[in-house]
Amino acid sequence: MSDVHTAMALLINAFSKYAGKEGDPHTLSKAELKELLQNELGDLLGKANDKTAVDRIFKELDQNQDNSVDFSEFGKMVFCLTVMCHEYFTTKK
């Protein structure tokens, strides 16, 4: 499997690991998102324990306002974080 295919599989698996613990296996509730942020992105985000920050992130991600985050909404967050990291490391040279 190529590096990009591996990255895609890892993202799908990470989402699936947390989605559905409280219901729909295809979406993240706010609690599931918080757990994912803490466990998978805690080093990068730093404020995953801050309820206000989690509420704000959840609200921004939940574009269709269905009170859950689907894989597409999650993917947009991962892509934005990846772009920011890329910009940081390419300008740091």
MOPAC internal coordinates of N, CA, C and O (Angstrom, degrees):
PM7 1SCF
backbone

  N    0.0000 0     0.00 0     0.00 0    0    0    0
  C    1.4554 1     0.00 0     0.00 0    1    0    0
  C    1.5402 1   107.70 1     0.00 0    2    1    0
  O    1.2310 1   120.51 1   -40.31 1    3    2    1
  N    1.3184 1   116.62 1   139.69 1    3    2    1
  C    1.4591 1   121.27 1   179.30 1    5    3    2
  C    1.5299 1   110.32 1   -71.87 1    6    5    3
  O    1.2310 1   120.79 1   -13.10 1    7    6    5
  N    1.3103 1   116.09 1   166.90 1    7    6    5
  C    1.4748 1   120.69 1   178.92 1    9    7    6
  C    1.5263 1   111.44 1   -60.52 1   10    9    7
  O    1.2310 1   120.62 1   139.82 1   11   10    9
  N    1.3297 1   116.42 1   -40.18 1   11   10    9
  C    1.4751 1   119.99 1  -179.27 1   13   11   10
  C    1.5251 1   110.10 1   -68.40 1   14   13   11
  O    1.2310 1   120.19 1   137.86 1   15   14   13
  N    1.3274 1   117.24 1   -42.14 1   15   14   13
  C    1.4745 1   119.36 1   176.71 1   17   15   14
  C    1.5189 1   110.99 1   -61.78 1   18   17   15
  O    1.2310 1   120.55 1   139.39 1   19   18   17
  N    1.3187 1   116.55 1   -40.61 1   19   18   17
  C    1.4681 1   120.86 1   178.40 1   21   19   18
  C    1.5230 1   110.31 1   -62.44 1   22   21   19
  O    1.2310 1   120.54 1   135.77 1   23   22   21
  N    1.3400 1   116.57 1   -44.23 1   23   22   21
  C    1.4708 1   120.45 1   179.18 1   25   23   22
  C    1.5254 1   110.94 1   -61.60 1   26   25   23
  O    1.2310 1   120.62 1   137.83 1   27   26   25
  N    1.3316 1   116.43 1   -42.17 1   27   26   25
  C    1.4650 1   120.20 1   178.79 1   29   27   26
  C    1.5267 1   110.88 1   -62.49 1   30   29   27
  O    1.2310 1   120.59 1   135.24 1   31   30   29
  N    1.3186 1   116.48 1   -44.76 1   31   30   29
  C    1.4707 1   120.42 1   179.69 1   33   31   30
  C    1.5241 1   110.85 1   -63.15 1   34   33   31
  O    1.2310 1   120.51 1   139.51 1   35   34   33
  N    1.3175 1   116.62 1   -40.49 1   35   34   33
  C    1.4686 1   120.20 1   178.72 1   37   35   34
  C    1.5217 1   111.76 1   -63.65 1   38   37   35
  O    1.2310 1   119.89 1   139.74 1   39   38   37
  N    1.3334 1   117.81 1   -40.26 1   39   38   37
  C    1.4649 1   121.04 1   177.96 1   41   39   38
  C    1.5279 1   111.17 1   -64.98 1   42   41   39
  O    1.2310 1   120.71 1   136.01 1   43   42   41
  N    1.3170 1   116.25 1   -43.99 1   43   42   41
  C    1.4662 1   119.96 1   178.46 1   45   43   42
  C    1.5237 1   110.26 1   -62.29 1   46   45   43
  O    1.2310 1   120.30 1   135.60 1   47   46   45
  N    1.3226 1   117.04 1   -44.40 1   47   46   45
  C    1.4680 1   120.66 1   179.64 1   49   47   46
  C    1.5216 1   112.18 1   -64.98 1   50   49   47
  O    1.2310 1   120.24 1   139.86 1   51   50   49
  N    1.3356 1   117.15 1   -40.14 1   51   50   49
  C    1.4672 1   119.97 1   179.04 1   53   51   50
  C    1.5236 1   110.41 1   -63.86 1   54   53   51
  O    1.2310 1   119.94 1   136.09 1   55   54   53
  N    1.3201 1   117.72 1   -43.91 1   55   54   53
  C    1.4592 1   121.33 1   178.52 1   57   55   54
  C    1.5311 1   110.05 1   -61.54 1   58   57   55
  O    1.2310 1   120.95 1   132.36 1   59   58   57
  N    1.3326 1   115.79 1   -47.64 1   59   58   57
  C    1.4650 1   121.02 1  -177.76 1   61   59   58
  C    1.5221 1   112.91 1   -64.05 1   62   61   59
  O    1.2310 1   120.84 1   149.23 1   63   62   61
  N    1.3126 1   116.00 1   -30.77 1   63   62   61
  C    1.4724 1   121.26 1   179.47 1   65   63   62
  C    1.5296 1   111.82 1   -61.08 1   66   65   63
  O    1.2310 1   120.23 1   145.91 1   67   66   65
  N    1.3344 1   117.16 1   -34.09 1   67   66   65
  C    1.4620 1   121.51 1  -176.51 1   69   67   66
  C    1.5252 1   113.22 1  -103.01 1   70   69   67
  O    1.2310 1   120.06 1   151.22 1   71   70   69
  N    1.3282 1   117.50 1   -28.78 1   71   70   69
  C    1.4671 1   120.95 1  -177.74 1   73   71   70
  C    1.5215 1   110.43 1   -68.74 1   74   73   71
  O    1.2310 1   120.96 1   -36.85 1   75   74   73
  N    1.3107 1   115.78 1   143.15 1   75   74   73
  C    1.4517 1   120.71 1   173.03 1   77   75   74
  C    1.5085 1   116.20 1    84.94 1   78   77   75
  O    1.2310 1   119.82 1   179.42 1   79   78   77
  N    1.3215 1   117.95 1    -0.58 1   79   78   77
  C    1.4610 1   118.51 1   177.64 1   81   79   78
  C    1.5201 1   110.73 1   -63.82 1   82   81   79
  O    1.2310 1   121.09 1   153.15 1   83   82   81
  N    1.3479 1   115.52 1   -26.85 1   83   82   81
  C    1.4598 1   120.57 1  -178.88 1   85   83   82
  C    1.5361 1   112.30 1  -114.86 1   86   85   83
  O    1.2310 1   119.73 1  -164.96 1   87   86   85
  N    1.3021 1   118.12 1    15.04 1   87   86   85
  C    1.4640 1   118.93 1  -178.92 1   89   87   86
  C    1.5119 1   112.17 1   151.76 1   90   89   87
  O    1.2310 1   120.53 1    65.68 1   91   90   89
  N    1.3211 1   116.59 1  -114.32 1   91   90   89
  C    1.4648 1   123.25 1  -174.22 1   93   91   90
  C    1.5293 1   111.29 1   -60.58 1   94   93   91
  O    1.2310 1   120.14 1   -59.69 1   95   94   93
  N    1.3330 1   117.34 1   120.31 1   95   94   93
  C    1.4676 1   120.14 1  -178.58 1   97   95   94
  C    1.5277 1   113.83 1   -73.54 1   98   97   95
  O    1.2310 1   120.33 1   178.53 1   99   98   97
  N    1.3317 1   116.98 1    -1.47 1   99   98   97
  C    1.4600 1   121.24 1  -178.51 1  101   99   98
  C    1.5202 1   113.05 1  -108.26 1  102  101   99
  O    1.2310 1   120.40 1  -175.42 1  103  102  101
  N    1.3357 1   116.84 1     4.58 1  103  102  101
  C    1.4672 1   120.58 1  -179.80 1  105  103  102
  C    1.5222 1   110.12 1  -140.55 1  106  105  103
  O    1.2310 1   121.90 1   -17.93 1  107  106  105
  N    1.3228 1   113.97 1   162.07 1  107  106  105
  C    1.4647 1   121.24 1   174.75 1  109  107  106
  C    1.5287 1   109.24 1  -107.46 1  110  109  107
  O    1.2310 1   120.64 1   -49.42 1  111  110  109
  N    1.3090 1   116.38 1   130.58 1  111  110  109
  C    1.4627 1   120.46 1   169.91 1  113  111  110
  C    1.5287 1   107.11 1   -78.35 1  114  113  111
  O    1.2310 1   120.33 1    -4.94 1  115  114  113
  N    1.3124 1   116.98 1   175.06 1  115  114  113
  C    1.4638 1   119.71 1   178.19 1  117  115  114
  C    1.5282 1   111.15 1   -62.28 1  118  117  115
  O    1.2310 1   119.95 1   139.34 1  119  118  117
  N    1.3274 1   117.70 1   -40.66 1  119  118  117
  C    1.4681 1   121.31 1   179.00 1  121  119  118
  C    1.5290 1   111.00 1   -65.99 1  122  121  119
  O    1.2310 1   120.58 1   139.31 1  123  122  121
  N    1.3322 1   116.50 1   -40.69 1  123  122  121
  C    1.4621 1   120.11 1   178.23 1  125  123  122
  C    1.5169 1   111.28 1   -65.37 1  126  125  123
  O    1.2310 1   120.74 1   138.39 1  127  126  125
  N    1.3447 1   116.19 1   -41.61 1  127  126  125
  C    1.4665 1   120.41 1   177.07 1  129  127  126
  C    1.5203 1   110.82 1   -61.47 1  130  129  127
  O    1.2310 1   120.54 1   136.59 1  131  130  129
  N    1.3319 1   116.57 1   -43.41 1  131  130  129
  C    1.4653 1   120.42 1   179.14 1  133  131  130
  C    1.5268 1   110.79 1   -59.38 1  134  133  131
  O    1.2310 1   120.61 1   135.39 1  135  134  133
  N    1.3326 1   116.44 1   -44.61 1  135  134  133
  C    1.4627 1   120.38 1   179.55 1  137  135  134
  C    1.5295 1   110.63 1   -63.01 1  138  137  135
  O    1.2310 1   120.36 1   137.07 1  139  138  137
  N    1.3332 1   116.92 1   -42.93 1  139  138  137
  C    1.4572 1   120.94 1   178.41 1  141  139  138
  C    1.5276 1   110.22 1   -61.97 1  142  141  139
  O    1.2310 1   120.09 1   133.49 1  143  142  141
  N    1.3262 1   117.43 1   -46.51 1  143  142  141
  C    1.4702 1   121.23 1  -179.81 1  145  143  142
  C    1.5250 1   111.02 1   -60.06 1  146  145  143
  O    1.2310 1   120.63 1   135.87 1  147  146  145
  N    1.3236 1   116.40 1   -44.13 1  147  146  145
  C    1.4624 1   120.60 1  -179.90 1  149  147  146
  C    1.5159 1   112.09 1   -64.17 1  150  149  147
  O    1.2310 1   120.64 1   132.26 1  151  150  149
  N    1.3193 1   116.38 1   -47.74 1  151  150  149
  C    1.4596 1   121.21 1  -172.91 1  153  151  150
  C    1.5139 1   114.40 1   -81.46 1  154  153  151
  O    1.2310 1   120.17 1   146.23 1  155  154  153
  N    1.3235 1   117.28 1   -33.77 1  155  154  153
  C    1.4592 1   120.58 1  -173.52 1  157  155  154
  C    1.5246 1   113.41 1  -103.27 1  158  157  155
  O    1.2310 1   120.00 1   153.02 1  159  158  157
  N    1.3320 1   117.61 1   -26.98 1  159  158  157
  C    1.4646 1   120.58 1  -174.57 1  161  159  158
  C    1.5210 1   112.94 1  -129.81 1  162  161  159
  O    1.2310 1   120.36 1  -167.78 1  163  162  161
  N    1.3150 1   116.92 1    12.22 1  163  162  161
  C    1.4589 1   120.97 1  -176.34 1  165  163  162
  C    1.5143 1   114.08 1   -55.65 1  166  165  163
  O    1.2310 1   120.13 1   138.15 1  167  166  165
  N    1.3180 1   117.36 1   -41.85 1  167  166  165
  C    1.4643 1   120.40 1   179.82 1  169  167  166
  C    1.5219 1   111.62 1   -65.17 1  170  169  167
  O    1.2310 1   120.66 1   145.50 1  171  170  169
  N    1.3164 1   116.34 1   -34.50 1  171  170  169
  C    1.4559 1   120.92 1  -177.81 1  173  171  170
  C    1.5257 1   111.91 1   -80.65 1  174  173  171
  O    1.2310 1   120.39 1   138.26 1  175  174  173
  N    1.3164 1   116.85 1   -41.74 1  175  174  173
  C    1.4620 1   120.61 1  -175.17 1  177  175  174
  C    1.5221 1   113.53 1   -89.17 1  178  177  175
  O    1.2310 1   120.19 1   142.69 1  179  178  177
  N    1.2922 1   117.23 1   -37.31 1  179  178  177
  C    1.4575 1   121.27 1   175.75 1  181  179  178
  C    1.5106 1   116.56 1    74.80 1  182  181  179
  O    1.2310 1   119.02 1   150.55 1  183  182  181
  N    1.3364 1   119.48 1   -29.45 1  183  182  181
  C    1.4570 1   121.22 1  -174.67 1  185  183  182
  C    1.5209 1   112.56 1  -112.05 1  186  185  183
  O    1.2310 1   120.18 1  -153.38 1  187  186  185
  N    1.3024 1   117.25 1    26.62 1  187  186  185
  C    1.4626 1   120.18 1  -177.37 1  189  187  186
  C    1.5245 1   112.33 1   -65.62 1  190  189  187
  O    1.2310 1   119.91 1   162.48 1  191  190  189
  N    1.3388 1   117.77 1   -17.52 1  191  190  189
  C    1.4674 1   120.78 1   177.13 1  193  191  190
  C    1.5259 1   112.26 1   -86.47 1  194  193  191
  O    1.2310 1   120.02 1   167.54 1  195  194  193
  N    1.3219 1   117.56 1   -12.46 1  195  194  193
  C    1.4617 1   123.14 1  -178.32 1  197  195  194
  C    1.5301 1   108.87 1   -79.90 1  198  197  195
  O    1.2310 1   120.24 1   -67.82 1  199  198  197
  N    1.3475 1   117.16 1   112.18 1  199  198  197
  C    1.4578 1   121.94 1  -176.52 1  201  199  198
  C    1.5192 1   111.69 1   -57.89 1  202  201  199
  O    1.2310 1   119.70 1   139.25 1  203  202  201
  N    1.3179 1   118.19 1   -40.75 1  203  202  201
  C    1.4607 1   121.22 1   179.73 1  205  203  202
  C    1.5227 1   111.19 1   -63.67 1  206  205  203
  O    1.2310 1   120.66 1   138.09 1  207  206  205
  N    1.3359 1   116.34 1   -41.91 1  207  206  205
  C    1.4649 1   120.29 1   178.86 1  209  207  206
  C    1.5238 1   110.73 1   -64.93 1  210  209  207
  O    1.2310 1   120.26 1   136.75 1  211  210  209
  N    1.3204 1   117.11 1   -43.25 1  211  210  209
  C    1.4677 1   120.80 1   179.07 1  213  211  210
  C    1.5238 1   110.19 1   -64.05 1  214  213  211
  O    1.2310 1   120.04 1   137.88 1  215  214  213
  N    1.3276 1   117.53 1   -42.12 1  215  214  213
  C    1.4656 1   121.34 1   177.72 1  217  215  214
  C    1.5296 1   110.52 1   -59.81 1  218  217  215
  O    1.2310 1   120.45 1   136.42 1  219  218  217
  N    1.3212 1   116.75 1   -43.58 1  219  218  217
  C    1.4638 1   121.38 1  -179.24 1  221  219  218
  C    1.5327 1   110.58 1   -65.91 1  222  221  219
  O    1.2310 1   120.12 1   134.97 1  223  222  221
  N    1.3271 1   117.38 1   -45.03 1  223  222  221
  C    1.4708 1   121.76 1   179.08 1  225  223  222
  C    1.5298 1   109.32 1   -61.20 1  226  225  223
  O    1.2310 1   120.54 1   134.16 1  227  226  225
  N    1.3352 1   116.57 1   -45.84 1  227  226  225
  C    1.4659 1   120.72 1  -179.36 1  229  227  226
  C    1.5228 1   110.54 1   -60.21 1  230  229  227
  O    1.2310 1   120.40 1   134.16 1  231  230  229
  N    1.3212 1   116.84 1   -45.84 1  231  230  229
  C    1.4709 1   121.30 1  -179.16 1  233  231  230
  C    1.5222 1   110.85 1   -61.85 1  234  233  231
  O    1.2310 1   120.18 1   137.78 1  235  234  233
  N    1.3287 1   117.26 1   -42.22 1  235  234  233
  C    1.4623 1   121.21 1   179.41 1  237  235  234
  C    1.5331 1   111.67 1   -66.80 1  238  237  235
  O    1.2310 1   120.32 1   141.05 1  239  238  237
  N    1.3197 1   116.99 1   -38.95 1  239  238  237
  C    1.4603 1   120.74 1  -178.79 1  241  239  238
  C    1.5266 1   112.49 1   -72.58 1  242  241  239
  O    1.2310 1   120.05 1   144.38 1  243  242  241
  N    1.3136 1   117.52 1   -35.62 1  243  242  241
  C    1.4634 1   122.83 1  -174.71 1  245  243  242
  C    1.5306 1   109.80 1   -77.90 1  246  245  243
  O    1.2310 1   120.92 1  -110.43 1  247  246  245
  N    1.3298 1   115.86 1    69.57 1  247  246  245
  C    1.4590 1   122.12 1  -174.92 1  249  247  246
  C    1.5251 1   113.68 1   -60.76 1  250  249  247
  O    1.2310 1   119.70 1   143.14 1  251  250  249
  N    1.3115 1   118.17 1   -36.86 1  251  250  249
  C    1.4627 1   120.66 1  -179.04 1  253  251  250
  C    1.5328 1   112.24 1   -89.55 1  254  253  251
  O    1.2310 1   120.26 1  -176.82 1  255  254  253
  N    1.3001 1   117.10 1     3.18 1  255  254  253
  C    1.4712 1   124.46 1   175.21 1  257  255  254
  C    1.5334 1   113.08 1    53.45 1  258  257  255
  O    1.2310 1   121.22 1  -135.83 1  259  258  257
  N    1.3476 1   115.28 1    44.17 1  259  258  257
  C    1.4616 1   118.90 1   177.28 1  261  259  258
  C    1.5265 1   111.84 1   -99.98 1  262  261  259
  O    1.2310 1   121.07 1  -167.16 1  263  262  261
  N    1.3269 1   115.57 1    12.84 1  263  262  261
  C    1.4663 1   123.44 1   177.57 1  265  263  262
  C    1.5255 1   112.61 1    65.03 1  266  265  263
  O    1.2310 1   121.12 1  -149.69 1  267  266  265
  N    1.3324 1   115.47 1    30.31 1  267  266  265
  C    1.4538 1   121.95 1   174.11 1  269  267  266
  C    1.5295 1   107.88 1  -155.37 1  270  269  267
  O    1.2310 1   120.99 1   -17.48 1  271  270  269
  N    1.3313 1   115.72 1   162.52 1  271  270  269
  C    1.4617 1   121.19 1   178.86 1  273  271  270
  C    1.5230 1   107.80 1  -114.27 1  274  273  271
  O    1.2310 1   120.85 1   -62.71 1  275  274  273
  N    1.3354 1   115.97 1   117.29 1  275  274  273
  C    1.4578 1   118.96 1   178.61 1  277  275  274
  C    1.5352 1   109.72 1   -88.37 1  278  277  275
  O    1.2310 1   120.68 1    -2.04 1  279  278  277
  N    1.3311 1   116.31 1   177.96 1  279  278  277
  C    1.4603 1   119.55 1  -174.62 1  281  279  278
  C    1.5260 1   111.60 1   -63.90 1  282  281  279
  O    1.2310 1   119.93 1   143.82 1  283  282  281
  N    1.3057 1   117.75 1   -36.18 1  283  282  281
  C    1.4650 1   121.08 1   178.89 1  285  283  282
  C    1.5243 1   110.70 1   -62.96 1  286  285  283
  O    1.2310 1   120.43 1   135.59 1  287  286  285
  N    1.3172 1   116.79 1   -44.41 1  287  286  285
  C    1.4731 1   121.08 1   178.63 1  289  287  286
  C    1.5262 1   110.50 1   -65.44 1  290  289  287
  O    1.2310 1   120.41 1   138.71 1  291  290  289
  N    1.3169 1   116.83 1   -41.29 1  291  290  289
  C    1.4614 1   122.39 1   176.55 1  293  291  290
  C    1.5308 1   110.07 1   -61.97 1  294  293  291
  O    1.2310 1   120.78 1   135.51 1  295  294  293
  N    1.3295 1   116.12 1   -44.49 1  295  294  293
  C    1.4631 1   121.02 1  -179.60 1  297  295  294
  C    1.5171 1   112.54 1   -59.66 1  298  297  295
  O    1.2310 1   120.36 1   142.28 1  299  298  297
  N    1.3204 1   116.91 1   -37.72 1  299  298  297
  C    1.4731 1   120.59 1   177.96 1  301  299  298
  C    1.5243 1   110.50 1   -62.67 1  302  301  299
  O    1.2310 1   120.19 1   140.01 1  303  302  301
  N    1.3299 1   117.24 1   -39.99 1  303  302  301
  C    1.4606 1   120.48 1   178.28 1  305  303  302
  C    1.5281 1   110.22 1   -64.22 1  306  305  303
  O    1.2310 1   120.60 1   133.62 1  307  306  305
  N    1.3344 1   116.45 1   -46.38 1  307  306  305
  C    1.4630 1   120.26 1  -179.19 1  309  307  306
  C    1.5238 1   110.12 1   -61.68 1  310  309  307
  O    1.2310 1   120.47 1   138.05 1  311  310  309
  N    1.3238 1   116.70 1   -41.95 1  311  310  309
  C    1.4567 1   119.88 1   179.38 1  313  311  310
  C    1.5300 1   111.21 1   -63.28 1  314  313  311
  O    1.2310 1   120.15 1   134.66 1  315  314  313
  N    1.3296 1   117.31 1   -45.34 1  315  314  313
  C    1.4725 1   120.74 1   178.98 1  317  315  314
  C    1.5247 1   111.05 1   -61.10 1  318  317  315
  O    1.2310 1   119.99 1   136.49 1  319  318  317
  N    1.3156 1   117.62 1   -43.51 1  319  318  317
  C    1.4695 1   120.70 1   177.94 1  321  319  318
  C    1.5247 1   111.15 1   -63.97 1  322  321  319
  O    1.2310 1   120.50 1   141.93 1  323  322  321
  N    1.3280 1   116.65 1   -38.07 1  323  322  321
  C    1.4621 1   120.84 1   179.33 1  325  323  322
  C    1.5223 1   110.56 1   -66.03 1  326  325  323
  O    1.2310 1   120.03 1   138.04 1  327  326  325
  N    1.3150 1   117.54 1   -41.96 1  327  326  325
  C    1.4641 1   121.49 1   177.47 1  329  327  326
  C    1.5199 1   110.22 1   -62.57 1  330  329  327
  O    1.2310 1   120.26 1   135.60 1  331  330  329
  N    1.3199 1   117.11 1   -44.40 1  331  330  329
  C    1.4712 1   119.90 1   179.77 1  333  331  330
  C    1.5266 1   110.95 1   -63.08 1  334  333  331
  O    1.2310 1   119.87 1   138.31 1  335  334  333
  N    1.3170 1   117.85 1   -41.69 1  335  334  333
  C    1.4640 1   121.08 1   177.84 1  337  335  334
  C    1.5255 1   110.80 1   -64.76 1  338  337  335
  O    1.2310 1   120.55 1   137.91 1  339  338  337
  N    1.3158 1   116.55 1   -42.09 1  339  338  337
  C    1.4636 1   120.68 1   178.70 1  341  339  338
  C    1.5259 1   110.45 1   -60.87 1  342  341  339
  O    1.2310 1   120.51 1   133.77 1  343  342  341
  N    1.3284 1   116.62 1   -46.23 1  343  342  341
  C    1.4633 1   120.56 1   179.35 1  345  343  342
  C    1.5237 1   110.76 1   -62.39 1  346  345  343
  O    1.2310 1   120.26 1   138.42 1  347  346  345
  N    1.3160 1   117.11 1   -41.58 1  347  346  345
  C    1.4553 1   121.17 1   179.68 1  349  347  346
  C    1.5217 1   111.20 1   -60.95 1  350  349  347
  O    1.2310 1   120.79 1   131.23 1  351  350  349
  N    1.3178 1   116.09 1   -48.77 1  351  350  349
  C    1.4701 1   119.37 1  -175.46 1  353  351  350
  C    1.5237 1   112.74 1   -75.69 1  354  353  351
  O    1.2310 1   119.31 1   151.92 1  355  354  353
  N    1.3320 1   118.93 1   -28.08 1  355  354  353
  C    1.4616 1   119.53 1   179.08 1  357  355  354
  C    1.5204 1   111.81 1   -80.00 1  358  357  355
  O    1.2310 1   119.82 1   154.52 1  359  358  357
  N    1.3173 1   117.95 1   -25.48 1  359  358  357
  C    1.4704 1   120.01 1   177.79 1  361  359  358
  C    1.5229 1   111.39 1   -88.93 1  362  361  359
  O    1.2310 1   120.19 1   169.65 1  363  362  361
  N    1.3079 1   117.24 1   -10.35 1  363  362  361
  C    1.4569 1   121.80 1  -177.68 1  365  363  362
  C    1.5338 1   112.39 1   -82.58 1  366  365  363
  O    1.2310 1   119.88 1   170.28 1  367  366  365
  N    1.3188 1   117.84 1    -9.72 1  367  366  365
  C    1.4706 1   122.29 1  -176.02 1  369  367  366
  C    1.4996 1   112.83 1   -62.34 1  370  369  367
  O    1.2310 1   120.10 1   180.00 1  371  370  369

